[in-house]
Amino acid sequence: MAHMYKRDGIYYCKYYLNGKILRKSLKTRSIARARAKVVEIEESLEAGRPIDHRKDTPVDEFTKAFLTEIGVTKRPHTVKT
């Protein structure tokens, strides 16, 4: 069961996972959107799916993309590989 609360106009969710209290910003000021996100979190908890849907990028992949980006956007003397 997840609990929703409001702090400084933003809605947050508090829930338990493996005996730990976790808090997550729902990143909305709308109560309807917040309720919908809490329902998604509760469904994920019941199904055993992870709550965060972030995509982790491997370090070597990130490094290659970062060096390519700074090679294009920075002056040549600031980029040392």
Gaussian input, Z-matrix of N, CA and C with variables (Angstrom, degrees):
# hf/3-21g

backbone

0 1
 N
 C     1     B1
 C     2     B2     1     A1
 N     3     B3     2     A2     1     D1
 C     4     B4     3     A3     2     D2
 C     5     B5     4     A4     3     D3
 N     6     B6     5     A5     4     D4
 C     7     B7     6     A6     5     D5
 C     8     B8     7     A7     6     D6
 N     9     B9     8     A8     7     D7
 C    10    B10     9     A9     8     D8
 C    11    B11    10    A10     9     D9
 N    12    B12    11    A11    10    D10
 C    13    B13    12    A12    11    D11
 C    14    B14    13    A13    12    D12
 N    15    B15    14    A14    13    D13
 C    16    B16    15    A15    14    D14
 C    17    B17    16    A16    15    D15
 N    18    B18    17    A17    16    D16
 C    19    B19    18    A18    17    D17
 C    20    B20    19    A19    18    D18
 N    21    B21    20    A20    19    D19
 C    22    B22    21    A21    20    D20
 C    23    B23    22    A22    21    D21
 N    24    B24    23    A23    22    D22
 C    25    B25    24    A24    23    D23
 C    26    B26    25    A25    24    D24
 N    27    B27    26    A26    25    D25
 C    28    B28    27    A27    26    D26
 C    29    B29    28    A28    27    D27
 N    30    B30    29    A29    28    D28
 C    31    B31    30    A30    29    D29
 C    32    B32    31    A31    30    D30
 N    33    B33    32    A32    31    D31
 C    34    B34    33    A33    32    D32
 C    35    B35    34    A34    33    D33
 N    36    B36    35    A35    34    D34
 C    37    B37    36    A36    35    D35
 C    38    B38    37    A37    36    D36
 N    39    B39    38    A38    37    D37
 C    40    B40    39    A39    38    D38
 C    41    B41    40    A40    39    D39
 N    42    B42    41    A41    40    D40
 C    43    B43    42    A42    41    D41
 C    44    B44    43    A43    42    D42
 N    45    B45    44    A44    43    D43
 C    46    B46    45    A45    44    D44
 C    47    B47    46    A46    45    D45
 N    48    B48    47    A47    46    D46
 C    49    B49    48    A48    47    D47
 C    50    B50    49    A49    48    D48
 N    51    B51    50    A50    49    D49
 C    52    B52    51    A51    50    D50
 C    53    B53    52    A52    51    D51
 N    54    B54    53    A53    52    D52
 C    55    B55    54    A54    53    D53
 C    56    B56    55    A55    54    D54
 N    57    B57    56    A56    55    D55
 C    58    B58    57    A57    56    D56
 C    59    B59    58    A58    57    D57
 N    60    B60    59    A59    58    D58
 C    61    B61    60    A60    59    D59
 C    62    B62    61    A61    60    D60
 N    63    B63    62    A62    61    D61
 C    64    B64    63    A63    62    D62
 C    65    B65    64    A64    63    D63
 N    66    B66    65    A65    64    D64
 C    67    B67    66    A66    65    D65
 C    68    B68    67    A67    66    D66
 N    69    B69    68    A68    67    D67
 C    70    B70    69    A69    68    D68
 C    71    B71    70    A70    69    D69
 N    72    B72    71    A71    70    D70
 C    73    B73    72    A72    71    D71
 C    74    B74    73    A73    72    D72
 N    75    B75    74    A74    73    D73
 C    76    B76    75    A75    74    D74
 C    77    B77    76    A76    75    D75
 N    78    B78    77    A77    76    D76
 C    79    B79    78    A78    77    D77
 C    80    B80    79    A79    78    D78
 N    81    B81    80    A80    79    D79
 C    82    B82    81    A81    80    D80
 C    83    B83    82    A82    81    D81
 N    84    B84    83    A83    82    D82
 C    85    B85    84    A84    83    D83
 C    86    B86    85    A85    84    D84
 N    87    B87    86    A86    85    D85
 C    88    B88    87    A87    86    D86
 C    89    B89    88    A88    87    D87
 N    90    B90    89    A89    88    D88
 C    91    B91    90    A90    89    D89
 C    92    B92    91    A91    90    D90
 N    93    B93    92    A92    91    D91
 C    94    B94    93    A93    92    D92
 C    95    B95    94    A94    93    D93
 N    96    B96    95    A95    94    D94
 C    97    B97    96    A96    95    D95
 C    98    B98    97    A97    96    D96
 N    99    B99    98    A98    97    D97
 C   100   B100    99    A99    98    D98
 C   101   B101   100   A100    99    D99
 N   102   B102   101   A101   100   D100
 C   103   B103   102   A102   101   D101
 C   104   B104   103   A103   102   D102
 N   105   B105   104   A104   103   D103
 C   106   B106   105   A105   104   D104
 C   107   B107   106   A106   105   D105
 N   108   B108   107   A107   106   D106
 C   109   B109   108   A108   107   D107
 C   110   B110   109   A109   108   D108
 N   111   B111   110   A110   109   D109
 C   112   B112   111   A111   110   D110
 C   113   B113   112   A112   111   D111
 N   114   B114   113   A113   112   D112
 C   115   B115   114   A114   113   D113
 C   116   B116   115   A115   114   D114
 N   117   B117   116   A116   115   D115
 C   118   B118   117   A117   116   D116
 C   119   B119   118   A118   117   D117
 N   120   B120   119   A119   118   D118
 C   121   B121   120   A120   119   D119
 C   122   B122   121   A121   120   D120
 N   123   B123   122   A122   121   D121
 C   124   B124   123   A123   122   D122
 C   125   B125   124   A124   123   D123
 N   126   B126   125   A125   124   D124
 C   127   B127   126   A126   125   D125
 C   128   B128   127   A127   126   D126
 N   129   B129   128   A128   127   D127
 C   130   B130   129   A129   128   D128
 C   131   B131   130   A130   129   D129
 N   132   B132   131   A131   130   D130
 C   133   B133   132   A132   131   D131
 C   134   B134   133   A133   132   D132
 N   135   B135   134   A134   133   D133
 C   136   B136   135   A135   134   D134
 C   137   B137   136   A136   135   D135
 N   138   B138   137   A137   136   D136
 C   139   B139   138   A138   137   D137
 C   140   B140   139   A139   138   D138
 N   141   B141   140   A140   139   D139
 C   142   B142   141   A141   140   D140
 C   143   B143   142   A142   141   D141
 N   144   B144   143   A143   142   D142
 C   145   B145   144   A144   143   D143
 C   146   B146   145   A145   144   D144
 N   147   B147   146   A146   145   D145
 C   148   B148   147   A147   146   D146
 C   149   B149   148   A148   147   D147
 N   150   B150   149   A149   148   D148
 C   151   B151   150   A150   149   D149
 C   152   B152   151   A151   150   D150
 N   153   B153   152   A152   151   D151
 C   154   B154   153   A153   152   D152
 C   155   B155   154   A154   153   D153
 N   156   B156   155   A155   154   D154
 C   157   B157   156   A156   155   D155
 C   158   B158   157   A157   156   D156
 N   159   B159   158   A158   157   D157
 C   160   B160   159   A159   158   D158
 C   161   B161   160   A160   159   D159
 N   162   B162   161   A161   160   D160
 C   163   B163   162   A162   161   D161
 C   164   B164   163   A163   162   D162
 N   165   B165   164   A164   163   D163
 C   166   B166   165   A165   164   D164
 C   167   B167   166   A166   165   D165
 N   168   B168   167   A167   166   D166
 C   169   B169   168   A168   167   D167
 C   170   B170   169   A169   168   D168
 N   171   B171   170   A170   169   D169
 C   172   B172   171   A171   170   D170
 C   173   B173   172   A172   171   D171
 N   174   B174   173   A173   172   D172
 C   175   B175   174   A174   173   D173
 C   176   B176   175   A175   174   D174
 N   177   B177   176   A176   175   D175
 C   178   B178   177   A177   176   D176
 C   179   B179   178   A178   177   D177
 N   180   B180   179   A179   178   D178
 C   181   B181   180   A180   179   D179
 C   182   B182   181   A181   180   D180
 N   183   B183   182   A182   181   D181
 C   184   B184   183   A183   182   D182
 C   185   B185   184   A184   183   D183
 N   186   B186   185   A185   184   D184
 C   187   B187   186   A186   185   D185
 C   188   B188   187   A187   186   D186
 N   189   B189   188   A188   187   D187
 C   190   B190   189   A189   188   D188
 C   191   B191   190   A190   189   D189
 N   192   B192   191   A191   190   D190
 C   193   B193   192   A192   191   D191
 C   194   B194   193   A193   192   D192
 N   195   B195   194   A194   193   D193
 C   196   B196   195   A195   194   D194
 C   197   B197   196   A196   195   D195
 N   198   B198   197   A197   196   D196
 C   199   B199   198   A198   197   D197
 C   200   B200   199   A199   198   D198
 N   201   B201   200   A200   199   D199
 C   202   B202   201   A201   200   D200
 C   203   B203   202   A202   201   D201
 N   204   B204   203   A203   202   D202
 C   205   B205   204   A204   203   D203
 C   206   B206   205   A205   204   D204
 N   207   B207   206   A206   205   D205
 C   208   B208   207   A207   206   D206
 C   209   B209   208   A208   207   D207
 N   210   B210   209   A209   208   D208
 C   211   B211   210   A210   209   D209
 C   212   B212   211   A211   210   D210
 N   213   B213   212   A212   211   D211
 C   214   B214   213   A213   212   D212
 C   215   B215   214   A214   213   D213
 N   216   B216   215   A215   214   D214
 C   217   B217   216   A216   215   D215
 C   218   B218   217   A217   216   D216
 N   219   B219   218   A218   217   D217
 C   220   B220   219   A219   218   D218
 C   221   B221   220   A220   219   D219
 N   222   B222   221   A221   220   D220
 C   223   B223   222   A222   221   D221
 C   224   B224   223   A223   222   D222
 N   225   B225   224   A224   223   D223
 C   226   B226   225   A225   224   D224
 C   227   B227   226   A226   225   D225
 N   228   B228   227   A227   226   D226
 C   229   B229   228   A228   227   D227
 C   230   B230   229   A229   228   D228
 N   231   B231   230   A230   229   D229
 C   232   B232   231   A231   230   D230
 C   233   B233   232   A232   231   D231
 N   234   B234   233   A233   232   D232
 C   235   B235   234   A234   233   D233
 C   236   B236   235   A235   234   D234
 N   237   B237   236   A236   235   D235
 C   238   B238   237   A237   236   D236
 C   239   B239   238   A238   237   D237
 N   240   B240   239   A239   238   D238
 C   241   B241   240   A240   239   D239
 C   242   B242   241   A241   240   D240

   B1=1.4485
   B2=1.5278
   B3=1.2853
   B4=1.4588
   B5=1.5253
   B6=1.3125
   B7=1.4527
   B8=1.5295
   B9=1.3206
   B10=1.4584
   B11=1.5263
   B12=1.3366
   B13=1.4618
   B14=1.5233
   B15=1.3336
   B16=1.4602
   B17=1.5197
   B18=1.3191
   B19=1.4619
   B20=1.5213
   B21=1.3062
   B22=1.4760
   B23=1.5234
   B24=1.3222
   B25=1.4598
   B26=1.5190
   B27=1.3211
   B28=1.4662
   B29=1.5224
   B30=1.3190
   B31=1.4621
   B32=1.5287
   B33=1.3265
   B34=1.4609
   B35=1.5213
   B36=1.3014
   B37=1.4503
   B38=1.5278
   B39=1.3345
   B40=1.4604
   B41=1.5192
   B42=1.3337
   B43=1.4591
   B44=1.5224
   B45=1.3045
   B46=1.4585
   B47=1.5150
   B48=1.3362
   B49=1.4604
   B50=1.5209
   B51=1.3093
   B52=1.4651
   B53=1.5285
   B54=1.3268
   B55=1.4506
   B56=1.5205
   B57=1.3199
   B58=1.4592
   B59=1.5206
   B60=1.3357
   B61=1.4622
   B62=1.5217
   B63=1.3120
   B64=1.4671
   B65=1.5200
   B66=1.3115
   B67=1.4593
   B68=1.5199
   B69=1.3238
   B70=1.4585
   B71=1.5247
   B72=1.3338
   B73=1.4530
   B74=1.5212
   B75=1.3167
   B76=1.4644
   B77=1.5256
   B78=1.3242
   B79=1.4664
   B80=1.5234
   B81=1.3230
   B82=1.4518
   B83=1.5202
   B84=1.3208
   B85=1.4526
   B86=1.5309
   B87=1.3189
   B88=1.4587
   B89=1.5226
   B90=1.3258
   B91=1.4558
   B92=1.5326
   B93=1.3239
   B94=1.4634
   B95=1.5317
   B96=1.3321
   B97=1.4676
   B98=1.5221
   B99=1.3166
   B100=1.4626
   B101=1.5209
   B102=1.3253
   B103=1.4655
   B104=1.5237
   B105=1.3351
   B106=1.4689
   B107=1.5292
   B108=1.3222
   B109=1.4640
   B110=1.5278
   B111=1.3264
   B112=1.4668
   B113=1.5251
   B114=1.3164
   B115=1.4676
   B116=1.5278
   B117=1.3374
   B118=1.4734
   B119=1.5276
   B120=1.3181
   B121=1.4636
   B122=1.5250
   B123=1.3274
   B124=1.4585
   B125=1.5294
   B126=1.3277
   B127=1.4671
   B128=1.5241
   B129=1.3315
   B130=1.4609
   B131=1.5202
   B132=1.3201
   B133=1.4660
   B134=1.5223
   B135=1.3353
   B136=1.4622
   B137=1.5185
   B138=1.3320
   B139=1.4630
   B140=1.5263
   B141=1.3414
   B142=1.4591
   B143=1.5199
   B144=1.3206
   B145=1.4733
   B146=1.5184
   B147=1.3252
   B148=1.4718
   B149=1.5243
   B150=1.3256
   B151=1.4672
   B152=1.5210
   B153=1.3400
   B154=1.4677
   B155=1.5169
   B156=1.3044
   B157=1.4575
   B158=1.5240
   B159=1.3276
   B160=1.4590
   B161=1.5237
   B162=1.3004
   B163=1.4543
   B164=1.5200
   B165=1.3074
   B166=1.4538
   B167=1.5240
   B168=1.3231
   B169=1.4500
   B170=1.5244
   B171=1.3297
   B172=1.4612
   B173=1.5305
   B174=1.3196
   B175=1.4591
   B176=1.5239
   B177=1.3264
   B178=1.4645
   B179=1.5304
   B180=1.3199
   B181=1.4616
   B182=1.5353
   B183=1.3221
   B184=1.4595
   B185=1.5241
   B186=1.3322
   B187=1.4646
   B188=1.5194
   B189=1.3218
   B190=1.4643
   B191=1.5384
   B192=1.3330
   B193=1.4678
   B194=1.5281
   B195=1.3245
   B196=1.4620
   B197=1.5285
   B198=1.3236
   B199=1.4633
   B200=1.5241
   B201=1.3131
   B202=1.4651
   B203=1.5242
   B204=1.3293
   B205=1.4600
   B206=1.5238
   B207=1.3151
   B208=1.4605
   B209=1.5196
   B210=1.3289
   B211=1.4586
   B212=1.5165
   B213=1.3178
   B214=1.4599
   B215=1.5268
   B216=1.3243
   B217=1.4605
   B218=1.5209
   B219=1.3095
   B220=1.4693
   B221=1.5267
   B222=1.3061
   B223=1.4602
   B224=1.5259
   B225=1.3327
   B226=1.4571
   B227=1.5327
   B228=1.3205
   B229=1.4574
   B230=1.5411
   B231=1.3431
   B232=1.4582
   B233=1.5316
   B234=1.3237
   B235=1.4704
   B236=1.5096
   B237=1.3125
   B238=1.4520
   B239=1.5148
   B240=1.3097
   B241=1.4670
   B242=1.5032
   A1=108.97
   A2=115.96
   A3=121.92
   A4=108.99
   A5=115.45
   A6=122.08
   A7=108.35
   A8=116.72
   A9=121.46
   A10=108.79
   A11=115.86
   A12=120.16
   A13=109.13
   A14=114.90
   A15=121.78
   A16=109.04
   A17=115.95
   A18=121.61
   A19=108.31
   A20=116.81
   A21=122.94
   A22=112.20
   A23=116.42
   A24=121.01
   A25=114.91
   A26=118.74
   A27=123.23
   A28=108.54
   A29=116.50
   A30=120.51
   A31=110.78
   A32=114.49
   A33=122.90
   A34=108.94
   A35=115.01
   A36=121.68
   A37=108.45
   A38=116.38
   A39=121.42
   A40=106.95
   A41=116.26
   A42=120.06
   A43=109.32
   A44=115.56
   A45=122.25
   A46=109.35
   A47=115.69
   A48=121.10
   A49=107.39
   A50=116.42
   A51=123.10
   A52=111.81
   A53=117.04
   A54=122.11
   A55=115.24
   A56=117.98
   A57=121.53
   A58=109.98
   A59=114.90
   A60=120.05
   A61=107.97
   A62=116.36
   A63=121.63
   A64=108.78
   A65=115.49
   A66=121.91
   A67=108.46
   A68=115.03
   A69=119.68
   A70=108.93
   A71=115.26
   A72=119.77
   A73=108.56
   A74=115.82
   A75=120.50
   A76=110.76
   A77=116.73
   A78=124.60
   A79=113.04
   A80=115.61
   A81=119.67
   A82=109.78
   A83=115.24
   A84=121.75
   A85=110.23
   A86=116.32
   A87=122.03
   A88=110.18
   A89=116.67
   A90=120.26
   A91=111.15
   A92=117.00
   A93=119.99
   A94=110.75
   A95=116.81
   A96=119.98
   A97=110.85
   A98=116.81
   A99=120.93
   A100=110.32
   A101=117.52
   A102=120.91
   A103=111.16
   A104=116.08
   A105=119.77
   A106=110.58
   A107=117.44
   A108=120.80
   A109=111.35
   A110=117.20
   A111=120.31
   A112=109.98
   A113=117.21
   A114=120.91
   A115=109.80
   A116=117.51
   A117=121.19
   A118=110.68
   A119=116.88
   A120=120.77
   A121=110.38
   A122=117.25
   A123=120.66
   A124=111.27
   A125=117.31
   A126=120.76
   A127=110.82
   A128=116.94
   A129=120.92
   A130=111.05
   A131=117.25
   A132=121.06
   A133=111.04
   A134=116.49
   A135=120.48
   A136=112.09
   A137=116.65
   A138=120.75
   A139=112.45
   A140=116.91
   A141=119.80
   A142=113.82
   A143=116.44
   A144=120.86
   A145=109.77
   A146=117.45
   A147=119.31
   A148=110.89
   A149=116.04
   A150=121.81
   A151=110.58
   A152=117.25
   A153=120.67
   A154=109.45
   A155=115.71
   A156=120.86
   A157=110.62
   A158=115.31
   A159=118.87
   A160=110.10
   A161=114.80
   A162=120.72
   A163=107.55
   A164=116.49
   A165=120.34
   A166=109.42
   A167=116.35
   A168=122.42
   A169=108.68
   A170=117.62
   A171=119.79
   A172=111.08
   A173=116.59
   A174=122.05
   A175=111.50
   A176=118.40
   A177=119.93
   A178=111.54
   A179=116.68
   A180=120.81
   A181=110.52
   A182=116.33
   A183=121.21
   A184=110.79
   A185=116.95
   A186=121.17
   A187=111.07
   A188=116.55
   A189=120.69
   A190=110.57
   A191=117.16
   A192=120.96
   A193=111.02
   A194=116.94
   A195=121.18
   A196=110.81
   A197=117.62
   A198=120.39
   A199=111.38
   A200=117.27
   A201=120.66
   A202=109.96
   A203=116.94
   A204=121.46
   A205=111.82
   A206=118.43
   A207=118.74
   A208=111.67
   A209=116.92
   A210=119.58
   A211=111.89
   A212=116.92
   A213=122.52
   A214=111.43
   A215=117.39
   A216=120.15
   A217=114.72
   A218=119.62
   A219=121.93
   A220=110.53
   A221=115.05
   A222=120.30
   A223=109.35
   A224=117.66
   A225=120.76
   A226=114.09
   A227=119.02
   A228=119.38
   A229=112.97
   A230=117.85
   A231=119.67
   A232=112.59
   A233=116.14
   A234=120.25
   A235=108.53
   A236=116.67
   A237=122.17
   A238=108.88
   A239=116.82
   A240=119.84
   A241=111.38
   D1=131.77
   D2=179.66
   D3=-106.92
   D4=145.97
   D5=-179.88
   D6=-113.97
   D7=133.23
   D8=-179.57
   D9=-106.54
   D10=138.64
   D11=176.33
   D12=-145.87
   D13=162.96
   D14=-176.24
   D15=-113.55
   D16=135.28
   D17=178.09
   D18=-140.66
   D19=122.04
   D20=-178.39
   D21=52.42
   D22=36.78
   D23=176.40
   D24=85.75
   D25=-7.19
   D26=-179.60
   D27=-107.64
   D28=138.91
   D29=178.62
   D30=-86.87
   D31=142.35
   D32=178.94
   D33=-127.85
   D34=161.96
   D35=178.61
   D36=-125.69
   D37=136.51
   D38=176.55
   D39=-121.32
   D40=130.23
   D41=-179.20
   D42=-148.83
   D43=165.03
   D44=179.07
   D45=-105.47
   D46=135.95
   D47=175.75
   D48=-139.79
   D49=118.17
   D50=-177.79
   D51=54.71
   D52=40.12
   D53=177.29
   D54=81.01
   D55=0.57
   D56=179.14
   D57=-106.00
   D58=143.60
   D59=174.62
   D60=-84.18
   D61=125.91
   D62=177.28
   D63=-120.81
   D64=142.44
   D65=177.61
   D66=-123.05
   D67=140.57
   D68=-177.81
   D69=-141.63
   D70=134.70
   D71=175.01
   D72=-72.99
   D73=135.82
   D74=176.04
   D75=-89.13
   D76=-5.60
   D77=174.19
   D78=54.83
   D79=42.77
   D80=177.90
   D81=-150.82
   D82=154.12
   D83=174.89
   D84=-104.37
   D85=-7.04
   D86=-178.70
   D87=-88.12
   D88=127.73
   D89=-179.23
   D90=-68.62
   D91=-33.04
   D92=179.62
   D93=-66.14
   D94=-45.03
   D95=177.85
   D96=-65.55
   D97=-38.99
   D98=179.54
   D99=-62.37
   D100=-44.86
   D101=178.79
   D102=-61.25
   D103=-40.54
   D104=178.91
   D105=-63.79
   D106=-40.49
   D107=179.54
   D108=-68.77
   D109=-35.71
   D110=177.06
   D111=-64.99
   D112=-39.61
   D113=177.05
   D114=-61.44
   D115=-42.84
   D116=177.50
   D117=-60.91
   D118=-43.35
   D119=179.95
   D120=-63.82
   D121=-43.82
   D122=179.18
   D123=-63.20
   D124=-40.21
   D125=177.57
   D126=-64.29
   D127=-40.34
   D128=178.16
   D129=-64.71
   D130=-40.85
   D131=178.83
   D132=-63.20
   D133=-43.76
   D134=179.95
   D135=-65.66
   D136=-36.63
   D137=-178.11
   D138=-83.86
   D139=-11.65
   D140=-179.62
   D141=81.33
   D142=15.14
   D143=177.85
   D144=-83.64
   D145=155.60
   D146=177.15
   D147=-67.88
   D148=148.23
   D149=-178.87
   D150=-78.75
   D151=-44.58
   D152=178.60
   D153=-77.19
   D154=132.55
   D155=179.12
   D156=-109.24
   D157=36.13
   D158=-179.25
   D159=-82.58
   D160=153.07
   D161=179.35
   D162=-100.76
   D163=117.30
   D164=177.55
   D165=-81.89
   D166=132.36
   D167=179.62
   D168=-103.89
   D169=129.86
   D170=176.74
   D171=-59.67
   D172=149.27
   D173=-175.09
   D174=-60.55
   D175=-43.94
   D176=-178.04
   D177=-64.60
   D178=-36.16
   D179=177.83
   D180=-67.15
   D181=-43.20
   D182=178.17
   D183=-63.54
   D184=-45.20
   D185=-178.51
   D186=-59.57
   D187=-44.03
   D188=179.79
   D189=-62.13
   D190=-45.57
   D191=179.65
   D192=-66.04
   D193=-39.51
   D194=-179.52
   D195=-65.33
   D196=-46.32
   D197=-179.76
   D198=-64.67
   D199=-36.09
   D200=176.10
   D201=-64.07
   D202=-44.25
   D203=-179.18
   D204=-64.41
   D205=-47.33
   D206=-178.03
   D207=-72.02
   D208=-25.64
   D209=175.54
   D210=-64.79
   D211=-30.00
   D212=-179.59
   D213=-87.31
   D214=-37.68
   D215=-171.54
   D216=-96.36
   D217=-17.50
   D218=-177.30
   D219=-104.58
   D220=162.30
   D221=176.12
   D222=-70.73
   D223=150.69
   D224=-174.67
   D225=-58.14
   D226=-35.54
   D227=-176.42
   D228=-75.13
   D229=-11.42
   D230=178.72
   D231=-93.04
   D232=-11.42
   D233=-179.25
   D234=-102.83
   D235=114.06
   D236=176.10
   D237=-122.41
   D238=123.58
   D239=-179.88
   D240=-113.80

